[in-house]
Amino acid sequence: MSPVLEIRGGCGLLIVHCQLSMESATLAVMEALETEKEIGIELHSDKKVHNAWAMYDWANSAYNLVITSTIFPAYYTAITTVKDNGGKIVNDNVSFFGTTIKNSTLFDYGLATAYLIIAILSPILSSIADYKGNKKAFMQLFCYIGSLACCGLYFFDASTLELGIICSVLAAVGYCGSLVFYNAYLPEIALPHERDSVSAKGFSYGYIGSVLLQIICFVFVMKPEWFGIKDGTFAPRLSFLLVGIWWMLFAQIPFLKLPKGQPAQKHTEYSLLANGFHELQKVARQIKDMPVLKLYLGAFFLYSMGVQTVMLAAAIFGAKELGLPTSTLIGTILIIQLVAIAGAYLMAKLSERFGNLSVLLFVVFIWIAVCIGAYFTKTATEFYVVAAIVGLVMGGIQSLSRSTYSKLMPVTKDTASFFSFYDVTEKIAIVIGMFSFGFIEQITGSMRNSIISLIGFFAAGAIVLYFAILRSKAAKLANA
C-alpha cells in the first residue's frame, strides 16, 4: 500500500496517508493536479527537466564534500595546529583579527555565521523571487558567489587565515542561498507522487558528482609527486579552485533547462521589498493553520541541529580526537558518500511502504545511536563503523525531509517563499547546533562533550515527530 497525498478542504493542505488503496492514491493525485490548475499552476512531468534539476546537486555537492567535509577541514586543521615530534597537539589556538580562539571553534563559528546570514536574507529574497517569478536569477546569483569564493580559497594559507575564513563563509552563503531556490523548484517540476524519487535523484546525483571530483582532488593531495608538486599546500588549494570551477560549469545545465519561475499574485499596494514581508506573513499564517506541517517543521528544526552538525564537524573530530591522518579521513568520507546514494533510494522506497513520517522517525532513532557510538569511539575501526551508518542515513534523511515538506505544503505559486521557511528552519538549526558544538568544546576542551548536546537535539526531534504522526493519523480518521 503506497503513501499518498490527499487534498483537504479549500486551502489545499497535503496530508500524508500510509494506507490508501491505489485507486484512492490515483484520485488524490488527480485532485491535487486539478487544484493546481484552478490557481494557475501548470505542472508537467518532464524527465529531462528532472535530470537537469538534479544536475545542480551534481554541481554544488562538490563544495559540500571537499570544502565542508574533507580536504578543507583537514587542510585547515593541519595549518592551524602545532604538534610535537610524537604527533601530539601542542597548540591549536589561532589569532583571528586579534582574538585568540581554538581553531575548531573558529571553524564552527564561521559556518554558524554563514548560516545565520542566509537565514536572515533568504526569506526576503525568496518572497521577492516568488513575486517577480525569477527564482532562477537568485539561484544563479548565489551559485556564482559560492563558486567564486571557493576559487578564492586557492590563496588561503597559514599567513592568510582571515581570508580563508571569509571565503569559506561566503562559499557557505552561496551554497545555502542557491539551495533555497533550487529546492523551491521541486513542487513546480514534479508531480506529487514523483517528489520522493526526484528528490532522491538529486541527492544521488550530488553524491556521484562530488565523489568523482573528490577522487581527482584526492589524487593531487595524496600523490603530489606524480605531478611534480613540491609545495605541500598547493594540492589542497588547487582542490578548492577545482571545486569552484566544477560548481560554476555544471550549474549551467540546470540554468539552461529550468523554467524561470511562475510569478505569484502581485499586490500593487506594497513596494517590492514590503511585498516580500507580506508574502512571508501570508506563509506564516498558512503554516499556523496546518497542524501536521507545523509539527513536522518543529521536528525538522530539532533533528537538523544534529544532522548538519555531525556532517560539518566529522572530519575535524576524526583529526583532533582520534588523530586520524588526512588520507584516512578523505577515504572514509568518500565511502560515506557512496553509501549515502543507496541510503537516499532506500528511504524513498521505505516511505512508499510505511509513510514518510514513520520512516523519518526510524531514521532519527538511528542518528541517536550514531551519536552515542561516536561519543565512545576511540579507534579508527570504530570510526569506520560509525561513518558507514552515517552514510546510510545521511542521504536518506535529507532527501526524505525535503520531499516530505513538498508534500505537506499546500498547492501554491509561492514555492520559494514556502521553501524559504523550510530553509530558514534548517539554517537556524545549524546556527544553534554548530554554535553549541563549538561553545561546549571551547569551555570543556573536548569535542566529545559536544556530542551529548546532539543526542538531546535528536531525542527532542523524535518526540515532536511522533506527535506529528499522531496528528496525521487523527486527521486521516477524521476524513475517513
C-alpha positions in Angstrom: 0.0 0.0 0.0 1.6 3.3 -1.1 1.5 6.6 0.8 -0.4 9.3 -1.0 -1.3 12.9 -0.7 -4.9 13.9 -0.1 -6.2 17.5 -0.6 -8.3 18.5 2.3 -10.7 21.5 2.3 -10.2 24.6 0.2 -6.8 25.5 1.5 -5.1 22.6 -0.3 -3.4 21.1 2.7 -1.4 18.0 1.8 -1.6 15.2 4.4 0.5 12.1 4.1 -1.5 8.9 4.3 0.1 5.5 4.6 -2.8 3.0 4.0 -4.8 4.0 1.0 -5.7 1.9 -2.0 -4.1 2.5 -5.3 -7.4 3.8 -6.6 -7.6 6.4 -3.8 -4.0 7.3 -4.5 -4.7 8.0 -8.1 -7.8 10.0 -7.3 -5.8 12.1 -4.7 -3.1 12.9 -7.3 -5.8 13.9 -9.8 -7.4 16.2 -7.2 -4.1 17.8 -6.5 -3.5 18.5 -10.1 -7.0 19.9 -10.5 -6.3 22.3 -7.6 -3.1 23.4 -9.2 -4.9 24.0 -12.4 -7.5 26.1 -10.6 -4.9 28.5 -9.2 -3.0 28.8 -12.4 -0.2 26.3 -11.9 0.7 24.1 -14.9 2.6 21.0 -13.9 4.2 18.7 -16.4 6.2 15.6 -15.8 9.4 16.1 -17.9 12.2 13.7 -17.2 14.7 15.9 -18.9 13.8 18.8 -16.5 14.1 16.4 -13.6 17.6 15.3 -14.7 18.6 18.9 -15.3 17.4 19.9 -11.9 19.3 17.0 -10.3 22.4 18.2 -12.1 22.6 21.2 -9.8 23.2 18.8 -6.9 25.9 17.2 -9.0 27.4 20.7 -9.5 27.3 22.1 -5.9 27.7 18.9 -3.8 31.5 19.0 -4.6 31.6 22.1 -2.3 29.7 20.2 0.4 32.2 17.3 0.2 35.5 18.9 -0.5 35.1 22.2 1.4 32.9 21.4 4.4 33.6 17.7 4.9 37.1 16.6 3.8 40.0 18.5 2.3 39.3 22.0 3.6 38.7 20.9 7.3 41.8 18.6 7.1 43.9 21.3 5.5 42.6 24.0 7.9 43.4 21.8 10.9 46.9 21.0 9.6 48.0 24.6 9.0 46.5 25.9 12.3 47.7 23.2 14.7 51.2 22.8 16.2 52.2 19.3 17.1 55.3 17.8 18.8 57.5 15.2 17.3 55.2 12.4 18.5 52.2 13.9 16.8 50.6 15.2 20.0 48.8 18.6 19.7 50.8 21.3 21.5 48.8 24.3 20.4 45.5 24.5 18.5 44.8 28.2 19.2 44.7 30.8 16.4 44.6 34.6 16.2 41.6 35.9 14.2 41.6 39.7 13.8 43.5 39.9 17.1 41.2 37.4 19.0 42.7 34.1 20.3 40.4 31.2 19.8 40.5 27.4 19.3 40.9 26.6 15.6 37.9 24.1 15.5 35.8 26.6 17.4 36.6 29.3 14.9 35.6 26.8 12.1 32.3 26.1 13.8 31.6 29.8 14.5 32.4 30.7 10.9 29.9 28.3 9.5 27.3 29.3 12.0 27.8 32.9 10.9 27.3 31.9 7.2 24.0 30.1 8.0 22.8 33.0 10.1 23.4 35.4 7.2 21.4 33.2 4.8 18.7 32.7 7.4 18.2 36.4 7.5 18.5 37.0 3.8 16.6 34.1 2.2 13.1 34.9 3.4 13.2 38.3 1.9 14.9 37.2 -1.4 12.7 34.2 -1.9 9.5 36.1 -1.4 10.7 38.7 -3.9 11.6 35.8 -6.2 8.0 34.5 -6.0 6.6 38.0 -6.5 8.7 38.6 -9.6 8.8 35.0 -10.8 12.6 34.9 -11.1 13.8 32.3 -8.7 16.4 31.2 -11.3 18.1 34.6 -11.2 18.6 34.4 -7.4 19.7 30.8 -7.7 22.4 31.9 -10.2 23.5 34.8 -8.1 24.2 32.6 -5.0 25.8 30.0 -7.2 28.3 32.4 -8.5 29.0 33.9 -5.1 29.7 30.4 -3.7 31.8 29.2 -6.6 33.9 32.3 -6.8 34.5 32.2 -3.1 35.8 28.6 -3.5 38.2 29.8 -6.1 39.3 32.5 -3.7 40.3 29.7 -1.2 43.2 29.0 -3.6 45.0 31.9 -1.9 44.4 30.6 1.7 47.5 29.5 3.7 48.8 30.0 7.3 49.5 33.6 6.7 46.1 34.5 5.3 43.7 32.9 8.0 41.3 35.8 7.8 41.0 35.5 4.0 40.4 31.8 4.3 37.6 32.2 6.9 35.9 35.0 5.0 36.0 33.0 1.7 34.7 29.9 3.5 31.8 31.9 4.9 30.9 33.4 1.5 31.1 29.9 -0.1 28.7 28.6 2.6 26.3 31.6 2.0 26.4 30.9 -1.8 25.8 27.2 -1.3 22.9 27.6 1.1 21.4 30.5 -0.7 21.2 28.8 -4.0 19.6 25.7 -2.4 16.7 27.8 -1.2 15.6 28.4 -4.8 16.8 25.0 -6.0 14.6 23.2 -3.5 11.7 25.6 -4.4 11.7 24.1 -7.9 10.7 20.6 -6.7 7.0 21.1 -6.3 7.0 23.1 -9.5 8.6 20.5 -11.8 7.5 17.2 -10.2 4.0 15.7 -9.7 3.1 14.9 -6.1 3.7 11.2 -6.4 7.1 11.8 -8.1 8.6 14.0 -5.5 10.2 11.4 -3.3 12.0 9.8 -6.2 13.0 13.1 -7.9 14.3 14.4 -4.6 16.3 11.2 -4.1 17.7 11.5 -7.7 19.0 15.0 -6.8 20.9 13.8 -3.7 22.2 10.7 -5.6 23.5 12.9 -8.5 25.1 15.1 -5.9 26.9 12.2 -4.2 28.1 10.8 -7.5 29.4 14.1 -8.8 31.1 15.1 -5.6 32.8 11.7 -5.3 34.2 12.0 -8.8 35.7 15.4 -8.2 36.8 14.2 -4.7 38.8 11.3 -6.3 40.5 13.8 -8.6 41.4 16.1 -5.7 42.4 13.1 -3.6 45.0 12.0 -6.2 46.5 15.5 -6.2 46.6 15.7 -2.4 47.9 12.2 -1.7 50.3 11.8 -4.7 51.6 15.3 -5.5 54.9 13.8 -6.6 53.1 12.3 -9.6 52.6 15.8 -10.9 55.9 17.3 -9.7 54.2 19.3 -6.9 56.6 20.2 -4.1 54.7 22.8 -2.3 52.7 20.9 0.4 49.8 23.5 0.4 49.4 23.6 -3.4 47.4 20.4 -3.9 44.7 21.3 -1.3 44.5 24.9 -2.6 44.2 23.5 -6.2 41.3 21.3 -5.0 39.4 24.4 -3.8 39.9 26.1 -7.2 38.7 23.0 -9.0 35.6 22.9 -6.8 34.7 26.5 -7.8 35.2 25.8 -11.5 33.3 22.5 -11.3 30.3 24.1 -9.5 30.1 27.0 -11.9 30.4 25.0 -15.1 28.0 22.1 -14.3 25.4 24.6 -12.9 24.9 25.8 -16.5 22.9 22.6 -17.3 20.0 23.4 -14.9 20.3 27.1 -15.6 19.5 26.3 -19.3 16.7 23.8 -18.7 14.8 25.0 -15.6 11.9 27.4 -16.1 12.3 31.0 -15.0 9.5 30.6 -12.4 5.8 31.5 -12.2 5.1 34.9 -10.7 2.7 34.9 -7.7 -0.2 37.3 -7.5 1.1 40.9 -7.3 -0.1 43.3 -4.6 0.1 46.8 -6.0 -0.4 48.3 -2.6 3.0 47.1 -1.5 6.5 48.0 -2.7 8.8 45.3 -3.9 10.6 44.9 -0.6 7.4 45.3 1.5 5.7 42.7 -0.6 8.4 40.3 0.4 7.5 40.7 4.1 3.8 40.5 3.2 4.4 37.1 1.5 6.2 35.8 4.5 3.4 36.8 6.8 1.0 35.1 4.5 3.0 31.9 4.5 3.3 32.1 8.3 -0.4 32.4 8.7 -1.0 29.4 6.4 1.5 27.2 8.3 -0.1 28.1 11.6 -3.3 26.6 10.4 -1.7 23.3 9.2 -1.0 21.3 12.4 0.8 18.4 10.7 3.1 20.7 8.7 3.7 22.9 11.8 4.7 19.8 13.9 6.8 18.4 11.2 8.8 21.7 10.8 9.3 21.7 14.6 10.7 18.2 14.4 12.8 19.0 11.4 14.3 22.0 13.2 15.3 19.9 16.2 16.9 16.9 14.4 18.6 19.2 11.8 20.6 20.7 14.7 22.2 17.2 15.0 22.3 16.0 11.4 24.1 19.1 9.9 26.5 19.5 12.8 27.6 15.8 12.6 28.2 16.2 8.9 30.1 19.5 9.3 32.2 18.6 12.3 33.0 14.9 11.5 36.3 15.5 9.8 37.7 17.8 12.4 36.5 15.3 15.1 38.4 12.5 13.5 41.5 14.6 13.1 41.6 16.1 16.6 40.0 13.5 18.9 41.3 10.3 17.1 44.4 11.6 15.4 43.4 10.1 12.0 45.6 11.1 9.1 44.2 13.1 6.2 44.2 10.1 3.8 42.1 8.1 6.2 39.6 10.9 6.7 39.2 11.6 3.0 38.8 7.9 2.2 36.2 7.4 4.9 34.1 10.3 3.8 34.3 9.0 0.2 32.8 5.7 1.4 30.1 7.7 3.3 29.1 9.4 0.0 28.8 6.1 -1.8 26.7 4.5 0.9 24.5 7.6 1.0 23.5 7.1 -2.6 21.9 3.8 -1.6 20.5 5.3 1.5 18.6 8.0 -0.4 16.9 5.5 -2.6 16.3 3.1 0.3 14.5 5.7 2.3 12.4 6.7 -0.7 11.3 3.0 -1.1 10.6 2.6 2.6 8.5 5.7 2.6 6.3 4.2 -0.1 5.6 1.2 2.2 5.4 2.8 5.7 4.9 6.6 5.1 7.3 9.5 5.2 6.9 10.5 8.8 7.2 7.0 10.2 10.4 6.4 8.2 11.8 9.7 9.4 11.2 8.8 13.0 13.0 5.5 12.5 16.0 7.3 10.9 16.2 9.8 13.8 16.5 6.9 16.2 19.4 5.6 14.1 21.0 9.1 14.4 20.7 8.9 18.2 22.6 5.6 18.1 25.2 7.1 15.8 25.9 9.9 18.3 26.1 7.5 21.2 28.6 5.4 19.2 30.6 8.5 18.2 30.9 9.5 21.9 32.6 6.2 22.8 34.6 5.9 19.6 38.3 5.6 20.2 39.8 3.6 17.3 39.9 4.1 13.5 37.9 0.9 13.1 35.1 2.1 15.3 35.2 5.4 13.4 34.7 3.5 10.1 31.7 1.6 11.5 30.0 4.8 12.7 30.8 6.5 9.4 29.2 3.7 7.4 26.0 4.1 9.4 26.1 7.8 9.0 26.4 7.3 5.2 23.3 5.1 5.1 21.1 7.6 6.9 22.6 10.9 5.8 21.3 10.9 2.3 18.0 9.3 3.4 17.1 11.9 6.0 18.0 14.9 3.8 16.1 13.6 0.7 13.1 12.4 2.6 12.9 15.6 4.7 12.8 17.7 1.5 10.2 15.6 -0.2 8.0 15.3 2.9 7.9 19.1 3.2 7.0 19.4 -0.5 4.1 17.0 0.1 2.8 18.7 3.3 2.9 22.2 2.0 -0.2 23.5 0.2 -0.6 23.8 -3.6 0.7 27.3 -4.3 2.7 29.5 -6.6 4.6 30.8 -3.6 7.0 27.8 -3.7 10.2 29.9 -3.0 8.5 31.6 0.0 7.4 28.3 1.4 10.8 26.7 0.9 12.4 29.7 2.5 10.6 28.8 5.7 12.0 25.3 5.3 15.5 26.6 4.6 15.4 29.2 7.4 14.3 26.4 9.8 17.3 24.3 8.8 19.8 27.2 8.8 18.8 28.5 12.3 19.1 24.9 13.4 22.6 24.7 12.0 23.5 28.0 13.7 22.4 26.7 17.1 23.9 23.2 16.5 27.3 24.5 15.4 27.5 27.2 18.0 26.6 24.8 20.7 29.1 22.3 19.4 31.9 24.9 19.3 31.0 26.6 22.6 30.9 23.3 24.6 34.3 22.4 23.2 35.7 25.8 24.0 34.7 25.6 27.6 35.3 21.9 28.2 38.3 21.3 26.0 36.8 18.2 24.3 34.6 17.7 21.2 33.3 14.5 22.8 31.3 16.6 25.3 29.8 18.5 22.4 28.2 15.2 21.1 26.0 15.0 24.2 24.1 18.1 23.1 23.5 16.5 19.7 21.9 13.5 21.3 19.5 15.8 23.1 18.6 17.6 19.8 17.8 14.2 18.1 15.7 13.0 21.1 13.6 16.1 21.1 13.1 15.9 17.4 11.9 12.3 17.7 9.3 13.3 20.3 7.9 16.1 18.2 7.9 13.9 15.1 5.9 11.3 17.0 3.3 13.9 17.8 3.2 14.8 14.1 2.5 11.2 13.2 -0.4 11.0 15.8 -1.9 14.2 14.4 -1.6 12.9 10.9 -3.4 9.7 11.9 -6.1 11.7 13.6 -6.6 13.8 10.5 -6.9 10.6 8.5 -9.6 9.2 10.7 -11.5 12.4 10.7 -11.6 12.4 6.9 -12.3 8.7 6.5 
